[in-house]
């Protein structure tokens, strides 16, 4: 799946199977992997929360 397709496809909760809500895109400052864009200090992750069970998951952009 391409990044464009990922951005439009809803993430499915691994705990209960419901479609998750996308909330934000955050920089991962953990230092494990450099960012693709030199303007950022780390890779970007989308933050998703399940409206059913409140589980939170991240998806790399």
PDB file of N, CA, C and O in Angstrom:
ATOM      1  N   UNK A   1       0.851  -1.173   0.000  1.00  0.00           N
ATOM      2  CA  UNK A   1       0.000   0.000   0.000  1.00  0.00           C
ATOM      3  C   UNK A   1       0.897   1.235   0.000  1.00  0.00           C
ATOM      4  O   UNK A   1       1.861   1.294   0.764  1.00  0.00           O
ATOM      5  N   UNK A   2       0.599   2.211  -0.835  1.00  0.00           N
ATOM      6  CA  UNK A   2       1.401   3.422  -0.905  1.00  0.00           C
ATOM      7  C   UNK A   2       1.020   4.374   0.217  1.00  0.00           C
ATOM      8  O   UNK A   2      -0.027   4.214   0.844  1.00  0.00           O
ATOM      9  N   UNK A   3       1.880   5.377   0.475  1.00  0.00           N
ATOM     10  CA  UNK A   3       1.573   6.357   1.514  1.00  0.00           C
ATOM     11  C   UNK A   3       0.270   7.085   1.226  1.00  0.00           C
ATOM     12  O   UNK A   3      -0.486   7.376   2.152  1.00  0.00           O
ATOM     13  N   UNK A   4      -0.012   7.388  -0.054  1.00  0.00           N
ATOM     14  CA  UNK A   4      -1.254   8.066  -0.406  1.00  0.00           C
ATOM     15  C   UNK A   4      -2.451   7.189  -0.075  1.00  0.00           C
ATOM     16  O   UNK A   4      -3.446   7.677   0.462  1.00  0.00           O
ATOM     17  N   UNK A   5      -2.365   5.911  -0.385  1.00  0.00           N
ATOM     18  CA  UNK A   5      -3.457   4.984  -0.074  1.00  0.00           C
ATOM     19  C   UNK A   5      -3.605   4.812   1.432  1.00  0.00           C
ATOM     20  O   UNK A   5      -4.724   4.706   1.934  1.00  0.00           O
ATOM     21  N   UNK A   6      -2.485   4.781   2.162  1.00  0.00           N
ATOM     22  CA  UNK A   6      -2.554   4.660   3.615  1.00  0.00           C
ATOM     23  C   UNK A   6      -3.261   5.851   4.229  1.00  0.00           C
ATOM     24  O   UNK A   6      -4.057   5.694   5.154  1.00  0.00           O
ATOM     25  N   UNK A   7      -2.975   7.046   3.717  1.00  0.00           N
ATOM     26  CA  UNK A   7      -3.559   8.251   4.285  1.00  0.00           C
ATOM     27  C   UNK A   7      -5.073   8.278   4.125  1.00  0.00           C
ATOM     28  O   UNK A   7      -5.766   8.871   4.951  1.00  0.00           O
ATOM     29  N   UNK A   8      -5.598   7.648   3.081  1.00  0.00           N
ATOM     30  CA  UNK A   8      -7.038   7.665   2.864  1.00  0.00           C
ATOM     31  C   UNK A   8      -7.728   6.431   3.426  1.00  0.00           C
ATOM     32  O   UNK A   8      -8.929   6.472   3.692  1.00  0.00           O
ATOM     33  N   UNK A   9      -7.005   5.339   3.612  1.00  0.00           N
ATOM     34  CA  UNK A   9      -7.602   4.105   4.135  1.00  0.00           C
ATOM     35  C   UNK A   9      -7.680   4.188   5.655  1.00  0.00           C
ATOM     36  O   UNK A   9      -6.688   4.520   6.304  1.00  0.00           O
ATOM     37  N   UNK A  10      -8.845   3.891   6.233  1.00  0.00           N
ATOM     38  CA  UNK A  10      -8.924   3.928   7.696  1.00  0.00           C
ATOM     39  C   UNK A  10      -8.090   2.804   8.306  1.00  0.00           C
ATOM     40  O   UNK A  10      -8.028   1.698   7.769  1.00  0.00           O
ATOM     41  N   UNK A  11      -7.460   3.102   9.420  1.00  0.00           N
ATOM     42  CA  UNK A  11      -6.703   2.085  10.142  1.00  0.00           C
ATOM     43  C   UNK A  11      -7.710   1.263  10.946  1.00  0.00           C
ATOM     44  O   UNK A  11      -8.653   1.816  11.512  1.00  0.00           O
ATOM     45  N   UNK A  12      -7.513  -0.040  10.996  1.00  0.00           N
ATOM     46  CA  UNK A  12      -8.400  -0.932  11.732  1.00  0.00           C
ATOM     47  C   UNK A  12      -7.760  -1.272  13.080  1.00  0.00           C
ATOM     48  O   UNK A  12      -6.581  -1.620  13.145  1.00  0.00           O
ATOM     49  N   UNK A  13      -8.537  -1.168  14.138  1.00  0.00           N
ATOM     50  CA  UNK A  13      -8.047  -1.426  15.492  1.00  0.00           C
ATOM     51  C   UNK A  13      -7.634  -2.887  15.631  1.00  0.00           C
ATOM     52  O   UNK A  13      -8.392  -3.795  15.292  1.00  0.00           O
ATOM     53  N   UNK A  14      -6.419  -3.098  16.134  1.00  0.00           N
ATOM     54  CA  UNK A  14      -5.927  -4.469  16.329  1.00  0.00           C
ATOM     55  C   UNK A  14      -6.579  -5.145  17.534  1.00  0.00           C
ATOM     56  O   UNK A  14      -6.495  -6.364  17.676  1.00  0.00           O
ATOM     57  N   UNK A  15      -7.223  -4.372  18.397  1.00  0.00           N
ATOM     58  CA  UNK A  15      -7.863  -4.938  19.589  1.00  0.00           C
ATOM     59  C   UNK A  15      -9.308  -5.379  19.330  1.00  0.00           C
ATOM     60  O   UNK A  15      -9.710  -6.464  19.748  1.00  0.00           O
ATOM     61  N   UNK A  16     -10.104  -4.521  18.627  1.00  0.00           N
ATOM     62  CA  UNK A  16     -11.527  -4.848  18.478  1.00  0.00           C
ATOM     63  C   UNK A  16     -12.021  -4.864  17.037  1.00  0.00           C
ATOM     64  O   UNK A  16     -13.151  -5.282  16.786  1.00  0.00           O
ATOM     65  N   UNK A  17     -11.195  -4.416  16.074  1.00  0.00           N
ATOM     66  CA  UNK A  17     -11.568  -4.475  14.668  1.00  0.00           C
ATOM     67  C   UNK A  17     -12.354  -3.282  14.134  1.00  0.00           C
ATOM     68  O   UNK A  17     -12.755  -3.288  12.970  1.00  0.00           O
ATOM     69  N   UNK A  18     -12.583  -2.259  14.957  1.00  0.00           N
ATOM     70  CA  UNK A  18     -13.327  -1.076  14.512  1.00  0.00           C
ATOM     71  C   UNK A  18     -12.426  -0.152  13.691  1.00  0.00           C
ATOM     72  O   UNK A  18     -11.203  -0.190  13.829  1.00  0.00           O
ATOM     73  N   UNK A  19     -13.032   0.679  12.835  1.00  0.00           N
ATOM     74  CA  UNK A  19     -12.277   1.692  12.096  1.00  0.00           C
ATOM     75  C   UNK A  19     -11.847   2.776  13.080  1.00  0.00           C
ATOM     76  O   UNK A  19     -12.649   3.244  13.888  1.00  0.00           O
ATOM     77  N   UNK A  20     -10.583   3.170  13.007  1.00  0.00           N
ATOM     78  CA  UNK A  20     -10.029   4.127  13.954  1.00  0.00           C
ATOM     79  C   UNK A  20     -10.101   5.554  13.409  1.00  0.00           C
ATOM     80  O   UNK A  20     -10.196   5.762  12.199  1.00  0.00           O
ATOM     81  N   UNK A  21     -10.054   6.533  14.314  1.00  0.00           N
ATOM     82  CA  UNK A  21     -10.034   7.946  13.961  1.00  0.00           C
ATOM     83  C   UNK A  21      -8.597   8.446  13.933  1.00  0.00           C
ATOM     84  O   UNK A  21      -7.827   8.201  14.861  1.00  0.00           O
ATOM     85  N   UNK A  22      -8.242   9.149  12.858  1.00  0.00           N
ATOM     86  CA  UNK A  22      -6.901   9.736  12.768  1.00  0.00           C
ATOM     87  C   UNK A  22      -6.923  11.083  13.481  1.00  0.00           C
ATOM     88  O   UNK A  22      -7.825  11.893  13.267  1.00  0.00           O
ATOM     89  N   UNK A  23      -5.924  11.318  14.332  1.00  0.00           N
ATOM     90  CA  UNK A  23      -5.900  12.542  15.125  1.00  0.00           C
ATOM     91  C   UNK A  23      -4.799  13.509  14.726  1.00  0.00           C
ATOM     92  O   UNK A  23      -5.053  14.709  14.614  1.00  0.00           O
ATOM     93  N   UNK A  24      -3.597  13.028  14.509  1.00  0.00           N
ATOM     94  CA  UNK A  24      -2.480  13.931  14.263  1.00  0.00           C
ATOM     95  C   UNK A  24      -1.342  13.193  13.576  1.00  0.00           C
ATOM     96  O   UNK A  24      -1.341  11.966  13.480  1.00  0.00           O
ATOM     97  N   UNK A  25      -0.381  13.963  13.104  1.00  0.00           N
ATOM     98  CA  UNK A  25       0.876  13.415  12.610  1.00  0.00           C
ATOM     99  C   UNK A  25       1.962  13.967  13.513  1.00  0.00           C
ATOM    100  O   UNK A  25       2.090  15.182  13.664  1.00  0.00           O
ATOM    101  N   UNK A  26       2.743  13.082  14.112  1.00  0.00           N
ATOM    102  CA  UNK A  26       3.762  13.470  15.084  1.00  0.00           C
ATOM    103  C   UNK A  26       5.146  13.011  14.631  1.00  0.00           C
ATOM    104  O   UNK A  26       5.279  12.017  13.917  1.00  0.00           O
ATOM    105  N   UNK A  27       6.166  13.742  15.051  1.00  0.00           N
ATOM    106  CA  UNK A  27       7.553  13.356  14.794  1.00  0.00           C
ATOM    107  C   UNK A  27       7.984  12.367  15.870  1.00  0.00           C
ATOM    108  O   UNK A  27       7.742  12.590  17.056  1.00  0.00           O
ATOM    109  N   UNK A  28       8.624  11.273  15.458  1.00  0.00           N
ATOM    110  CA  UNK A  28       9.158  10.273  16.392  1.00  0.00           C
ATOM    111  C   UNK A  28      10.587  10.684  16.749  1.00  0.00           C
ATOM    112  O   UNK A  28      11.500  10.538  15.937  1.00  0.00           O
ATOM    113  N   UNK A  29      10.775  11.194  17.957  1.00  0.00           N
ATOM    114  CA  UNK A  29      12.089  11.663  18.413  1.00  0.00           C
ATOM    115  C   UNK A  29      12.902  10.578  19.106  1.00  0.00           C
ATOM    116  O   UNK A  29      13.889  10.897  19.770  1.00  0.00           O
ATOM    117  N   UNK A  30      12.532   9.327  18.978  1.00  0.00           N
ATOM    118  CA  UNK A  30      13.225   8.255  19.705  1.00  0.00           C
ATOM    119  C   UNK A  30      14.672   8.078  19.272  1.00  0.00           C
ATOM    120  O   UNK A  30      15.472   7.504  20.011  1.00  0.00           O
ATOM    121  N   UNK A  31      15.022   8.566  18.078  1.00  0.00           N
ATOM    122  CA  UNK A  31      16.405   8.476  17.619  1.00  0.00           C
ATOM    123  C   UNK A  31      16.764   7.148  16.993  1.00  0.00           C
ATOM    124  O   UNK A  31      17.909   6.953  16.584  1.00  0.00           O
ATOM    125  N   UNK A  32      15.808   6.221  16.908  1.00  0.00           N
ATOM    126  CA  UNK A  32      16.095   4.911  16.347  1.00  0.00           C
ATOM    127  C   UNK A  32      16.333   4.959  14.842  1.00  0.00           C
ATOM    128  O   UNK A  32      17.050   4.122  14.291  1.00  0.00           O
ATOM    129  N   UNK A  33      15.725   5.947  14.180  1.00  0.00           N
ATOM    130  CA  UNK A  33      15.790   6.015  12.728  1.00  0.00           C
ATOM    131  C   UNK A  33      15.739   7.487  12.317  1.00  0.00           C
ATOM    132  O   UNK A  33      14.871   8.213  12.802  1.00  0.00           O
ATOM    133  N   UNK A  34      16.631   7.953  11.446  1.00  0.00           N
ATOM    134  CA  UNK A  34      16.596   9.357  11.036  1.00  0.00           C
ATOM    135  C   UNK A  34      15.371   9.647  10.171  1.00  0.00           C
ATOM    136  O   UNK A  34      14.821   8.746   9.538  1.00  0.00           O
ATOM    137  N   UNK A  35      14.954  10.896  10.150  1.00  0.00           N
ATOM    138  CA  UNK A  35      13.825  11.293   9.320  1.00  0.00           C
ATOM    139  C   UNK A  35      14.214  11.337   7.855  1.00  0.00           C
ATOM    140  O   UNK A  35      15.373  11.582   7.522  1.00  0.00           O
ATOM    141  N   UNK A  36      13.244  11.099   6.976  1.00  0.00           N
ATOM    142  CA  UNK A  36      13.499  11.169   5.545  1.00  0.00           C
ATOM    143  C   UNK A  36      13.703  12.606   5.103  1.00  0.00           C
ATOM    144  O   UNK A  36      14.445  12.863   4.155  1.00  0.00           O
ATOM    145  N   UNK A  37      13.056  13.543   5.776  1.00  0.00           N
ATOM    146  CA  UNK A  37      13.173  14.961   5.462  1.00  0.00           C
ATOM    147  C   UNK A  37      14.140  15.587   6.466  1.00  0.00           C
ATOM    148  O   UNK A  37      13.912  15.484   7.672  1.00  0.00           O
ATOM    149  N   UNK A  38      15.219  16.236   5.998  1.00  0.00           N
ATOM    150  CA  UNK A  38      16.196  16.808   6.932  1.00  0.00           C
ATOM    151  C   UNK A  38      15.625  17.914   7.816  1.00  0.00           C
ATOM    152  O   UNK A  38      16.266  18.302   8.793  1.00  0.00           O
ATOM    153  N   UNK A  39      14.440  18.431   7.500  1.00  0.00           N
ATOM    154  CA  UNK A  39      13.816  19.452   8.334  1.00  0.00           C
ATOM    155  C   UNK A  39      13.270  18.868   9.636  1.00  0.00           C
ATOM    156  O   UNK A  39      13.016  19.607  10.587  1.00  0.00           O
ATOM    157  N   UNK A  40      13.087  17.540   9.684  1.00  0.00           N
ATOM    158  CA  UNK A  40      12.575  16.870  10.876  1.00  0.00           C
ATOM    159  C   UNK A  40      13.689  16.076  11.546  1.00  0.00           C
ATOM    160  O   UNK A  40      14.637  15.649  10.887  1.00  0.00           O
ATOM    161  N   UNK A  41      13.571  15.879  12.857  1.00  0.00           N
ATOM    162  CA  UNK A  41      14.564  15.126  13.613  1.00  0.00           C
ATOM    163  C   UNK A  41      14.256  13.641  13.693  1.00  0.00           C
ATOM    164  O   UNK A  41      14.968  12.902  14.373  1.00  0.00           O
ATOM    165  N   UNK A  42      13.222  13.195  13.021  1.00  0.00           N
ATOM    166  CA  UNK A  42      12.847  11.792  13.045  1.00  0.00           C
ATOM    167  C   UNK A  42      11.724  11.526  12.070  1.00  0.00           C
ATOM    168  O   UNK A  42      11.191  12.457  11.466  1.00  0.00           O
ATOM    169  N   UNK A  43      11.355  10.263  11.909  1.00  0.00           N
ATOM    170  CA  UNK A  43      10.266   9.900  10.989  1.00  0.00           C
ATOM    171  C   UNK A  43       8.917  10.381  11.517  1.00  0.00           C
ATOM    172  O   UNK A  43       8.762  10.650  12.708  1.00  0.00           O
ATOM    173  N   UNK A  44       7.946  10.485  10.609  1.00  0.00           N
ATOM    174  CA  UNK A  44       6.603  10.924  10.974  1.00  0.00           C
ATOM    175  C   UNK A  44       5.693   9.729  11.198  1.00  0.00           C
ATOM    176  O   UNK A  44       5.767   8.738  10.471  1.00  0.00           O
ATOM    177  N   UNK A  45       4.833   9.826  12.205  1.00  0.00           N
ATOM    178  CA  UNK A  45       3.834   8.802  12.515  1.00  0.00           C
ATOM    179  C   UNK A  45       2.462   9.441  12.609  1.00  0.00           C
ATOM    180  O   UNK A  45       2.317  10.523  13.178  1.00  0.00           O
ATOM    181  N   UNK A  46       1.450   8.781  12.055  1.00  0.00           N
ATOM    182  CA  UNK A  46       0.063   9.193  12.267  1.00  0.00           C
ATOM    183  C   UNK A  46      -0.404   8.578  13.583  1.00  0.00           C
ATOM    184  O   UNK A  46      -0.057   7.440  13.898  1.00  0.00           O
ATOM    185  N   UNK A  47      -1.189   9.330  14.350  1.00  0.00           N
ATOM    186  CA  UNK A  47      -1.753   8.841  15.609  1.00  0.00           C
ATOM    187  C   UNK A  47      -3.234   8.541  15.377  1.00  0.00           C
ATOM    188  O   UNK A  47      -3.983   9.401  14.912  1.00  0.00           O
ATOM    189  N   UNK A  48      -3.650   7.314  15.705  1.00  0.00           N
ATOM    190  CA  UNK A  48      -5.040   6.871  15.525  1.00  0.00           C
ATOM    191  C   UNK A  48      -5.580   6.354  16.857  1.00  0.00           C
ATOM    192  O   UNK A  48      -4.868   5.687  17.606  1.00  0.00           O
ATOM    193  N   UNK A  49      -6.846   6.669  17.144  1.00  0.00           N
ATOM    194  CA  UNK A  49      -7.500   6.192  18.357  1.00  0.00           C
ATOM    195  C   UNK A  49      -8.813   5.512  17.980  1.00  0.00           C
ATOM    196  O   UNK A  49      -9.556   6.003  17.130  1.00  0.00           O
ATOM    197  N   UNK A  50      -9.086   4.394  18.612  1.00  0.00           N
ATOM    198  CA  UNK A  50     -10.317   3.646  18.355  1.00  0.00           C
ATOM    199  C   UNK A  50     -11.479   4.274  19.127  1.00  0.00           C
ATOM    200  O   UNK A  50     -11.384   4.449  20.342  1.00  0.00           O
ATOM    201  N   UNK A  51     -12.576   4.616  18.438  1.00  0.00           N
ATOM    202  CA  UNK A  51     -13.728   5.181  19.139  1.00  0.00           C
ATOM    203  C   UNK A  51     -14.483   4.140  19.968  1.00  0.00           C
ATOM    204  O   UNK A  51     -15.274   4.493  20.842  1.00  0.00           O
ATOM    205  N   UNK A  52     -14.236   2.861  19.690  1.00  0.00           N
ATOM    206  CA  UNK A  52     -14.937   1.782  20.379  1.00  0.00           C
ATOM    207  C   UNK A  52     -14.253   1.405  21.698  1.00  0.00           C
ATOM    208  O   UNK A  52     -14.891   1.398  22.752  1.00  0.00           O
ATOM    209  N   UNK A  53     -12.952   1.092  21.636  1.00  0.00           N
ATOM    210  CA  UNK A  53     -12.260   0.605  22.838  1.00  0.00           C
ATOM    211  C   UNK A  53     -11.173   1.562  23.347  1.00  0.00           C
ATOM    212  O   UNK A  53     -10.526   1.278  24.355  1.00  0.00           O
ATOM    213  N   UNK A  54     -10.969   2.692  22.656  1.00  0.00           N
ATOM    214  CA  UNK A  54     -10.020   3.743  23.033  1.00  0.00           C
ATOM    215  C   UNK A  54      -8.546   3.338  22.887  1.00  0.00           C
ATOM    216  O   UNK A  54      -7.674   4.030  23.413  1.00  0.00           O
ATOM    217  N   UNK A  55      -8.252   2.251  22.198  1.00  0.00           N
ATOM    218  CA  UNK A  55      -6.880   1.819  21.938  1.00  0.00           C
ATOM    219  C   UNK A  55      -6.217   2.824  20.993  1.00  0.00           C
ATOM    220  O   UNK A  55      -6.876   3.352  20.098  1.00  0.00           O
ATOM    221  N   UNK A  56      -4.931   3.093  21.181  1.00  0.00           N
ATOM    222  CA  UNK A  56      -4.176   4.020  20.325  1.00  0.00           C
ATOM    223  C   UNK A  56      -3.119   3.257  19.556  1.00  0.00           C
ATOM    224  O   UNK A  56      -2.433   2.401  20.114  1.00  0.00           O
ATOM    225  N   UNK A  57      -2.985   3.568  18.264  1.00  0.00           N
ATOM    226  CA  UNK A  57      -1.972   2.957  17.401  1.00  0.00           C
ATOM    227  C   UNK A  57      -1.292   4.048  16.577  1.00  0.00           C
ATOM    228  O   UNK A  57      -1.870   5.106  16.327  1.00  0.00           O
ATOM    229  N   UNK A  58      -0.052   3.771  16.160  1.00  0.00           N
ATOM    230  CA  UNK A  58       0.701   4.668  15.295  1.00  0.00           C
ATOM    231  C   UNK A  58       0.906   4.017  13.946  1.00  0.00           C
ATOM    232  O   UNK A  58       1.022   2.795  13.844  1.00  0.00           O
ATOM    233  N   UNK A  59       0.951   4.849  12.894  1.00  0.00           N
ATOM    234  CA  UNK A  59       1.245   4.350  11.554  1.00  0.00           C
ATOM    235  C   UNK A  59       2.299   5.261  10.950  1.00  0.00           C
ATOM    236  O   UNK A  59       2.128   6.479  10.911  1.00  0.00           O
ATOM    237  N   UNK A  60       3.405   4.662  10.472  1.00  0.00           N
ATOM    238  CA  UNK A  60       4.490   5.422   9.850  1.00  0.00           C
ATOM    239  C   UNK A  60       4.007   6.052   8.566  1.00  0.00           C
ATOM    240  O   UNK A  60       3.344   5.392   7.765  1.00  0.00           O
ATOM    241  N   UNK A  61       4.326   7.318   8.354  1.00  0.00           N
ATOM    242  CA  UNK A  61       3.934   8.041   7.138  1.00  0.00           C
ATOM    243  C   UNK A  61       5.013   7.905   6.113  1.00  0.00           C
ATOM    244  O   UNK A  61       4.889   8.439   5.011  1.00  0.00           O
TER     245      UNK A  61
END
